[in-house]
Amino acid sequence: MTCIITQSEHGRKGGGGTFDTRNMVVEHIISVSKFKCPFSGCHGFFPFGDLRAHREACQHAPCFCAEPGCAFAAPPATLLPHLVLDHLWPARPVVYGQVLRLRAPVSVPRRLLHAKHDGGVFVVAIGALGAVTAVSVVCVRKVGGPSQPRYTAELPASRPPLPGAAAGCTIWMPMETVTSSDRPGELAVDNLPWVMTVPSTYLLANVDGASKEVYLKIQIKKIS
């Protein structure tokens, strides 16, 4: 809301300049009014002082596909089927706090996880980082402020027992804060702040024998 007051309404001071006075009527109107969220699909109305915090956390804020040549933009819940149907990204459901076992081909750089609890959408990013394979988890949403929900993740990678060994081995690294991105099509392990590195000895042969997979046990938790 913009208030425009003419010079005569403000009054004058020496030298022909103007001085500002608080318009208590307008301030009262703003304080008791509620404003609609500007994002399509969100029907919430909020006091002016709470609108910014809501916009930072609103799940209807648009994200961008960012696949080469694609200009599609939509909230994460709508972007999910677009990536699956139009760009053939693999997707799996996930439940917060439960372990999802996943054999992920390293040749597929991005795959989706979607949480029915709150509509959260996540990308499991996989790729080469020098001589090792790197893995990370990213939340698809507008990059906002502290009012957004916070997620953590655990991302162990396992390998079967080596010949003569009684048990396999596991790499485990906790992710205290899941990174956010509103451009999932541009995600790559070499530009993410947190990755887990997996040695080549942990990669399993695919059923065709020509490609490799990493065996993951992903657990995402919603903290706030």
N, C-alpha and C positions, 0 to 999 in steps of 0.2 A: 504494500500500500504506500502511495506517495502523496505527501501533502504539499500543495503549492499555495503559498500565501503571498499576496502582493505587498509591495513596499509600503503602501499606505496602511495596510493592516498591521505591519510590524511597528510602524512609527519611524521616527527619524532621530538621529543624534547629530551633534555638531559636525559640520563639514559635509553634510548631505549624505553620510553613510547610513547604513541600517544596522539594527541590532536584533538578535534573535531572542524570542521568548518561547517558553514551552507552551504548547497547545494542549492543555489538560483534557479537553474534550476528545481530541483525536487519540491521545494516549489511552484514555479510558475505553474508547471504542475498540482499539487494538487489543487491549488487555482482556476484554470480555468476549472478543470474537474468536472464532475458530476458522482455520484455513485448510483447504483440501490439499492433500498430498498431490504434487504435480505429476506423479508417475502414473501412466496408464495401467489400469487394473487394480490400483489401490483406491479404496473408497473411504479411507480414514480422514477425519478432520481433527486438527490439533491446535491448541493455543499457539500464538505466534512464537512464544519463547521456547516451545518444544518442537517446532517444525524442523529446525535444522538437525536436531538429534534424530528425529524420525527419518529424515531423508538419508542420513548416513547409514541407517540400519535397515531401510525398507527393502524387502525382498523383490519388489517390483521395479527397482532401479534397473535400467537396461544394461546388458552386457553385450559385447560384440563378438560375433562368430570368429572373425579374423582369419578364417581359412583363406588362402590365396584366391583373390578375385571375388570373394563373398562379402557383401556389405550388410548382411542380416544382423539385426540388433533386437534384443528382447530380454525380458527378465529371465533369470536362470531356469525357472520351471518351464518356460516356453523355448528357451534356447536348447534345452536337453533333447527334445524330440527332433529339433532341426538338425543337430549334430549327428544323431543316430540315423535318421531317415535320409537326409540329404548328403551327409558326408561319411556315413557308414562307420561311425565311431562305435566300438563295443561298449556296452553299459551293463552294470550289475546293481541290484539294490543293496543297501547297507543299513544296518541297524546300529545306532550309537551304542558303544560299550560292548558290542559283540564282535567276535573275530570273524573276518571274512577271509577264507582261504582262496587264493587266486594263483593260477598258473598263467603267467603273462608272457607272451612272446616278446622278446626284446626288439623284434622288428616292427612292433606297433608302438609308436612313440607316445600315444595318449589314449587313455580309456576312461570312461565315466563311471562314477559311483553316485547313486542318488538315494537320499534318505527320505522315507515317507513321513517320518515324524514331523519334520518342519519344512520339507521341500528342498533341503540343502543339496547342492550339486558339487561334486568334487572331481578333480582330474588326477589320475595316477599317471605321472610322467615318467617315461623310461627312455634311456638313451646312453650312448657311449660317452665316456668322459676319460679320454686317454685310453689306457689299457684296461679299464674297468667299466662296469655297467653301473649307472647311477639311477636311483629311483627317488621320487618325491611325491607328495600329495599336496594339492592346491585346491582351495575353495573358490568356486566360480561365483563372484559377486562384485558389486561396485566396491572399489577400494575406499573405505570410509574411516570413521573415527572410532573411539573407544566404546561407543554405544552398540556396536555390532556384536552379535554372538561370537564367542571365542571357542575355537576347537583345538584339541590336541590330537596327536596321532602316534601310534606305535606301529612300526613297519619292519618286523623281523623277516629275514630271508633265510631259508634253510637249504641244506644240501643232503643228499642221501649218504649213508655210510660209505666210506672208502673201502676198497678191498682189505679184508682183515680187521676192520674196525667194528666195534660193537654198536656204535651209534653215529648218527650224522652230526652235523654242526649247524649252528644258527648264528647269524649276525643280527644284533638287535640294537636299534638306536631310537630313543624317544624324541618326538618332535613336540616341543613345548607349546608352540603356536603355529597353527597351519597358516601358511601364506595365502593371501587373496589375490585374485586377478580377474579383471573384467574382459580379458581378451584370451580365452582358452586356446584358440587356434594358433597363437604365437608362443605358447609355452614350450620351453626346451630346458633340459636339465643343466645346460651350461650357463643359463641366465637366472637360475633360482638361488635364493639365499641359503637353502637347506636341502641337502641331498644325502642319501645313504649310498655308499659305494659298495658294490658287490663284485668280488673277484670272479674271474672266469671259471674257477673250479666249482662255483655254486650254480652255474648254469646247467640246465638239464636239456637233453636232446628232445626235440618235439617228436610227435608220432611219425612225421615224415622223415625224420633223421637229418633233415637238411637245415633246420633252424634251431635256435636255442630259446629256452624259456627260463624265467626266474620264478621260484616258488615263494609266494608272499603270504603272510598272515597279517592282514591290515585290521587295525582297531582304531576307530575314530570316536572321540568322546566330545560331547558338547559340555563345556565348562560353565558358560554364562550366556 
